[in-house]
Amino acid sequence: MSDLLKIYDKFKEITEKRELILEGDAVLAAVSGGRDSTALLLLLSRLVSEKTNVTLAMFHYNHCLRGAESDGDARFAEELARKLGIECFSERGDVAGYAAKNRLSIETAARDMRYGALRKCAERIKKDTGRNVKIAVAHTAEDRAETVFLNIARGTSVDGLEGIKYISGDIIRPLLDFTKEDVETVCRELGTGYRTDSTNFERIGKRNMVRLDVFPMINEKMGCDITERLLSLSKLAAEDGDYLSGAADEAFKECATLSGNGDVVLRPESIEKLHPALRSRVVRKAISLASDEKGFRPYKDCVSLGSDTVARTLNFIKGGRGSLELGKNVYCTGSAGKYRITAGVKDRGTGEPIVIDGRLLTGGGTARGSGTLKIVIDTLTGDDIGKAVKEAADSGEKQTVFDLDRLLGLITDGESLVVRAPAEGDRIRPFGAGGGKPLGKFLTDRKIQAAERYNIKVLALGKNALHVFGVRRSDAAPVTGSTERCVRMKLIEE
């Protein structure tokens, strides 16, 4: 049996065993014109010819970074598709301009633009044909080993040791078990040739440096094939990862809840009871599931999270307050056992202020804003007044009580009590302090830094802060021995 036939049989077995390509699929192959993607297209062309209901198309993206060389790549890829009788789609873009405008590296900008164009093409094919579209990319065994090494250098979990996966959403990688010698054999024996990207030999970007310098040095100094060792580690990690992921998925149900606005609400007490291996996985999953108001998830998978980010989050939910930035505009916010992961905003808080009108003060009830908080209000008399005062004191200022008649006397026509975030110009007269001060200075004196204040909620009347929830109340309308009616207010997060 020839080497080419062995390679093809292995390729066919992998696509079938791992269900990378199913009957009825449309496959869109990303082809740069280089060795790996050329071999991928050649193998896919043969495979699809043996299928009864699978279509194949090719996509080439011209990054316009190497002038005539880039244009030559495009012509080669388009001619190869023509020879194979495969429909060809191609686009070009100003990667350098996009990178400068968005302050990205050329490598990141090129990837973002290429995959964006690929997915638009895939959506067009799906709309035109009604088929499920798989985007095939030409990552090989060497790419997988390099990714494992880079993940280790960045700090990763067992999942990161798996490196690149065979399937990631709509992306399939049929060449992950094939070496550069294998793809070279395919191109040579089928006589197609391929294009060589001159930047592959330049020491730009971490991956190039790993390929050109780090791996050769390790192989020489350690007397081993680091690629082979990392691939072995990758396979073992994949097995361990599958088991741990299943256990973490079950634990996640008890430790976190997805809210309707894209936040992930954490239950620290349940997380703390887990084995450390599951604890970190639950937090990784929580961060990866957080989405913004448009449904976009900044961390699309757990692997892209560094281990230091997970460790900082685990430490924060043990009793931190305010907000912890996790990168990519994702935050862990909260205090005193109530924490959530948010994307796109530091804190959704109350949204619009919660307005408390006079009827609620005298009759009790619940006031809500547009966010996740509500105020539960009770009007109390007799012995219940003393109980409410003690309960408020024991709550750590999370609830407050006022002499109702005195409080009503503070509210003039056209005014309402509101619960909101601190605002410019707010002032407070702290209970027992004997004088007033700007709320900002008061919070600073309490060692609540500016970066933490968007989680603070105040009960305000105009610019007067009557109570800072979780911190302190003012001297407004205190309950005394002569109080006949009091109003209790509890701030509750749903």
N, C-alpha and C positions, 0 to 999 in steps of 0.2 A: 504494500500500500504506500503511495507517495506521501511525502510530507504534507502537501497541499490537501490531499484527501483526508488525512488524519486531522488536520486543523479544521476543515469544514465539518467533519463528523462531530468533532468536539463542540464547535460553534452551534450546530443544529441541536445537539443534546442539551446544551446549556439553555438555549432559548426555550426549548420545550419543557425541561425540568423546572425551570424557574418561572415559566409562563410569562416570558417577556413579550412574546408576540402571539396573539390568539387569532383564530379565524374571525374574519369580520373587521380586523383592525386596519387602520391606515398608518403606515410607518413613514415618518419624515426624518431622513438622515441628515444630520449636520455635517457638512463636508467642507473642510478648509482647502483641500487639495494636497495636504500633507500625507505622510506615509500611513499614519494610523487611521485617519478618516477615509482615505482611499481604500484601504483594505476592508474597512467596515462596509463601505458601499458595495464592494465587489462580493463580499460574503452575503450581504443582505439580498443582493440581486439574485444570487443563485437560490437562496432560501425561499424567497417570495415566489420564484418561478415554480417551486414544488408545492406551493399552497394553492388551495382552490378559491379562497376568498380573502386575500390580503393584498393591499395595494402599497406601492413604494414610491416615494418622491424624494427629491434631494433639495437641500437648502444651503446656499452659500452666502456668507456675510463678508463683504469687503470693508475692512476697518479703515482703509485709506491711510495707513500709517507708513507704508514702505514704497510709496510711489508706484513706479512701473512694476516692481516685484509683486505688489498687492494686486494690480490689474492682471498680471500674468497668472496668479493663483486663481482668480475668478474665471479667466478664459479656460484654464485647464479643467476646473471643476465642471463648468458648463459643457465642455466638449466630452468629458467622461460620461456625464449623464446622457448626452445625445447618443454616444456609442452604445450605451447599455439600454437605450430606449426608455429612460426614466424621466418623468416630468421634473423640470428644474425650476426652482424659485431662487431668486437672488436679490439682495439689497446691499446698499452701501451707506455708510454714515461717517460723520466727522467725529471720530472718537477723541481725538486730541482736543477739539473744541469743547466737547461735552465734559471731558475730564477737567479742563481748566475752569469751566463755568460752575461745576459742582464740587470742585476741590477734591477730586478723586485721583487715585493712581491710574495710569494708563491701563494697567492690567484689569483693575476693577471696572473702569469705565467700559472697556472693550467687552468684558463679560456681561455687564448689565445691558448694553445695547444689543449684543448678539442674541442673548436669551430673550430679550423683549421682542425682537423681530421674529425670532423662531416661534414664540408662542402666538404672536399675531398671525403668522402663516398657518400654524396648526389650527387656530380657531377658524380661519377661512376655509381650510380643508374640511373641518368638521361640519361647518355650516353648509358647504356645497355637497358633501357626500353623505352626511348623517352618520359617518363612522367614528369610532373611538380612535383618537390619534395618539400614537406613541412617538415621542421625539427620541431618536437614537443618537447617542454621542459616543465618541471613540476613546473613552478612557481605558487604558491598559493596566496590566499588572504593575508596571513601573509607576504609573500615575497613582495607583492605590497605595503603594509603599511610600511614595513621597508625601501623600496626604496624611498617612499615619504618623510619619516623622514630624510633619509640621504641626499636627494636632498635639503631639507630645510636647513639642517645644512651646506651644501656646498655653498648654495646660488643659487637659481634657479628662473625660470620664472613660469608662470601659467602652462606651458607645463610640467614642472618638477613635479608639484603637481599631475599630472595624474599618475605618477609612471611608472609601467611597462605596456606596451600596449599589446593587444591581438595578434596583428600582427606587426612584424618588419621585413620587407623584406621577407626572406624565413623562418623566425622563427614564429611559432604559439604557443600560450599559452592557451590551453583549460581549465586549472584549476584555472584561476585567480579569479573566483568567489567562489571557494571552500576553506573551512577552513581545518585546520589540523585534526579536528574531522571528517570531511567528508572523507578525504583520509584514515584516520584510519579505518573508517567504511568499506570502500571498501576492504581494505586488510583483515580485520577481517572476514567479511562475506563471502569472497571468499576463505578464508583459505590458503592464499599463504605465509603469513608472509613477513618480509622484513629485510633488513640489517640496522644496526645503525652505523653511522660514529661517532667514539669516539671524533673526533675533533670538532663536533658540540657543545660539552659541554666545550670546552676550550675557554678562553677569548683571542682569537687571531683574529684579523681582526675586522673592524668596525661593520660589520653586526652581528657577534656573540655577541659583546658587547651590541649592541642595543637590541638584542633578549633576552640575559641572564640578563642584568642589567638595561638598560635604561627603556624599556617598563614596566617591573615589578615595578620599582620604581615609574614611573608616575601613573600607575594604582593604586598603594597603596596610594600615597600622594594626588593624585587628585580625587580619588574615581571614576574613569571612566575606560572604555575599550579603550585605546588609539588606538588599532588596528581598532576597529569599527569606531572611530571618523576619523581616517586618510583615511579609505576606503570611508567614506561618502564624505570627502573633495576631494578625488581622482575623484569620479564620477562627482561632480559639476565642478571641474577644467577641466575635459574632455569635458564637454558641452561648457564651456566658451572658452576653447582652440580651439575647432572646429570653432567657430564663428570668433574669432580673427585671426586664421590662414588663413581663407578664405580672410579676409580683408587685411591681410599682404601680401598674395600672389599677390593680385591685385596691392597693393602699390609698391611691389618689382619691377614690370615692369617699373615703372617710376623712381625708385631710384637706380637701379643697372643693370649692364649688364654682362653676362658671356662672357669672352673672349675665343678665341680658344685654349689658352695654359693653361687653368684651373684657371686663375685669375678671380676675381670678381671686376669689376670697379664700384666704388661708385659715386653717385651724391649727395654730402653733402647738397646742397641747397634744393634739393627735400626732402631729409630725414628730414631736419630741420623743414619743413612745416607740418610734420605728427604729429598726437596725440602721446604723449610719449609711450602709450601702443603699437602702431604700429611701432614707431621708433625703439624700442628695438628689436622687432620681425624681422624687415627687416634686421637689422645688424646681428642678430643671424643666419638668413637664409643665408646671404652673407658669413659669416664665415664657416658655415657648408657645403656650396657648393664649397668652394675653394679646388682644387685638384692639385697634383704635376704632373710632366711630365709623370708619369705612370698611371695617372687617379685615384690615391689613394686619398681619402678624409680623412684627420686626424680626423676631427670632423664629424662623420657620421650623427649626428642629432643635433637639437638645444638644446635638454635637457642636453647634456653633457657639455654645456658651462655655466660657473659660471656667475652670474649677475655682478660681479665686472669686468669680462673681457669685457662684453658688455658695461658697463658704461665707462670703460677706452677708448674703441674704439670710442664711441660717443663723448667723450671729445676730443680725438685726432683729429677727422676729422673736428673739429671746427676751426682748424688753426695750428695744429701741423705740424712738418716737420721731415723728416727722416723715422724712422721705429719704430713701436710699436710691441713688441713681444707678441703674444697671446697664447703661449703654443703649444706643439705638433708640433713645427717647422712651425707654421703659423704666418704670419705677416700682419700688416696693414701698408702700405708704401705710401709716397707721401708728398705733401705740397701744400699750396695755393689753396685749393678747388679741387685738383685732387688726389684722393686716390684709392688704390686698395688693395684687400686682396689676398695674395699670400701664397702658400703652398710649402714647400720644399726649397724655396730660399727666401732671404730677399727682393731681387729686381731683376726682369728679365731685367730691364733697356734696354740698347741698344743691349745686347747680344755681338756680335762682334763689334768692333769699326766701326763707320760710317766714311768712307773714302771720302774726298772731293778732287776731282782732279781739275787741272787748268781749264779745259773746263767749269766746273760748276761755277767757280769763275767769269769767263768772260762772260759766256752766260746764267747763271741762270739755275734753275731747282731744282730737289729734290734728296737728297741722303738718302739712307736707310741702316740700319744695319740688323741684324737677329732678332732684338727684336721689341719693340713696339714704338720706337722713330724714327723720321725722321727730316732732316734739309731741310728747304725750303730756297733757295738762290735766291736773286734778285740783278741784277746790275743796278745802278741808276745814273742819271746825272741831271744837272740843279737844278731846284727848288725842285725836289724830294729828293735831298741829305739832305737839311735842314729838310724836313718833316720826313725823316727816322731817323735822329739824335734825334729829339724830341720824336718820337714814341718809339725809343729804350730806351730813358731815362724814359719815362712813363711806360715802360713794367716791371720795376723792374729787369732789366738785363736779362729778358727771351729771348730777342733778342739783337743782337749787330750789329754795323756797323764799317767798316774799310775803310780807304783810299785804294782803290783797287790797285793802282800802287805801293804804298809803301808795301802793303801786299805781292804782287807778288815778290817784290824785296827781301823779307825775305826768300822765298822758293827756296832752291837750288835744283839742279838736283837730282832726286831719292827720294825727300821728298814729303809728302802729308800732308795736314791738316786732322786731325781726331777728331771725337767727341767720348769721352770715359770716363770711370771712372778715378778718380785721381790715380796716380801710384807712386811708390817709386822713389824718385829722382826728381820729378816735381818741377819746380820753377816758380815764377810769379813776374813780376814787376807791382804792382797795379797802375792803372792810377792815376796820381797826387800825389803819395806817395814818389817819388824821390829815389827809391831804390828797389832792389830785395830781395826776401826771399824764403825759402822753402814753397811749397804750403801747406804742412801739418801745418806749423806754422801759415801761413796766415789764414787757416780755423779755427785753434784754436783761433786766435785773434778775429775772427768773431763769436766766441762762437758756432761753428759747431763741435760737438763732433765726435770722431772717429766712434762711433756706428751709426752715421747718414750719413756718407760720401759715402756709397755705392749708395745713391740716387743722389749725386752730379755728374754733367756731365761737362767736360771741353772741350773747343776747344783747341787742342794742336798741336804744331809743334815740333816733337821730345819730349824733356823734358820741353819745354817752354809752359806754360799755357797762351794762348792768351786771353781767356775769360772763366770765371766760371759762367755758366748759373744760373740765379736766385740770383747771389751773386755780382760779380764785373768783369769788364774788365781790361785788362792790358794796359800798355802804348804803345803797339805795333800798328803801322800804324794808328794813330788817324786821324779822319777827321778834316781838318782845312779849313780856308778860301780859300786856294789855291787848295783844292781837286777838281779834274775834274770828277773823277768817284769814286763811293763808292760801296761796296758790303754789302748787308744786309743778316743776317742769323737768321732764326727763328727755335728754337727747339720746335717740336710739338709732343705730345704723341697721338698715334692713339687709 
